[in-house]
Amino acid sequence: MNRQYSETQTVAAVARLTWARLQSFVELDIVSPLHTDGGLVYRQIDLVRLELLCELSEDFELGDDALCVIISLIDQLHGARGELRAILTAIGSEPDDVRMRIGTELRNAGATRPDHLG
């Protein structure tokens, strides 16, 4: 079950979160609450994201622009990991000879990478 949190519950649940900061993150579109008949609600993943955003903004003194860039990069990385997981699952269902050929190609591709990418 996916628990949903009201704005009040969200501010209470995230230690460093203030009402003003929550509104700012929503306005920046780096946190997207769900719109329900009862108003805006946040999911557990939103609370984790808000914790990270508060940490980045306070501990590293990052401004809004930097937060937007960093959270976008994190989202892209998360998406790439999901795609890689799907590729690995597809490869895992292939016959042994195909998996071995793919492994060989990957090793060969890794051997040709420049050292600074490696």
Secondary structure in CASP SS format (residue, H / E / C, confidence):
PFRMAT SS
TARGET T0000
AUTHOR 0000-0000-0000
METHOD secondary structure of the structure
MODEL  1
M C 1.00
N C 1.00
R C 1.00
Q E 1.00
Y E 1.00
S C 1.00
E H 1.00
T H 1.00
Q H 1.00
T H 1.00
V H 1.00
A H 1.00
A H 1.00
V C 1.00
A C 1.00
R C 1.00
L C 1.00
T C 1.00
W H 1.00
A H 1.00
R H 1.00
L H 1.00
Q H 1.00
S H 1.00
F H 1.00
V H 1.00
E H 1.00
L C 1.00
D C 1.00
I C 1.00
V C 1.00
S C 1.00
P C 1.00
L E 1.00
H E 1.00
T E 1.00
D C 1.00
G C 1.00
G E 1.00
L E 1.00
V E 1.00
Y E 1.00
R E 1.00
Q H 1.00
I H 1.00
D H 1.00
L H 1.00
V H 1.00
R H 1.00
L H 1.00
E H 1.00
L H 1.00
L H 1.00
C H 1.00
E H 1.00
L H 1.00
S H 1.00
E H 1.00
D H 1.00
F C 1.00
E C 1.00
L C 1.00
G C 1.00
D H 1.00
D H 1.00
A H 1.00
L H 1.00
C H 1.00
V H 1.00
I H 1.00
I H 1.00
S H 1.00
L H 1.00
I H 1.00
D H 1.00
Q H 1.00
L H 1.00
H H 1.00
G H 1.00
A H 1.00
R H 1.00
G H 1.00
E H 1.00
L H 1.00
R H 1.00
A H 1.00
I H 1.00
L H 1.00
T H 1.00
A H 1.00
I H 1.00
G H 1.00
S C 1.00
E C 1.00
P C 1.00
D H 1.00
D H 1.00
V H 1.00
R H 1.00
M H 1.00
R H 1.00
I H 1.00
G H 1.00
T H 1.00
E H 1.00
L H 1.00
R H 1.00
N H 1.00
A H 1.00
G H 1.00
A H 1.00
T C 1.00
R C 1.00
P C 1.00
D H 1.00
H H 1.00
L H 1.00
G C 1.00
END
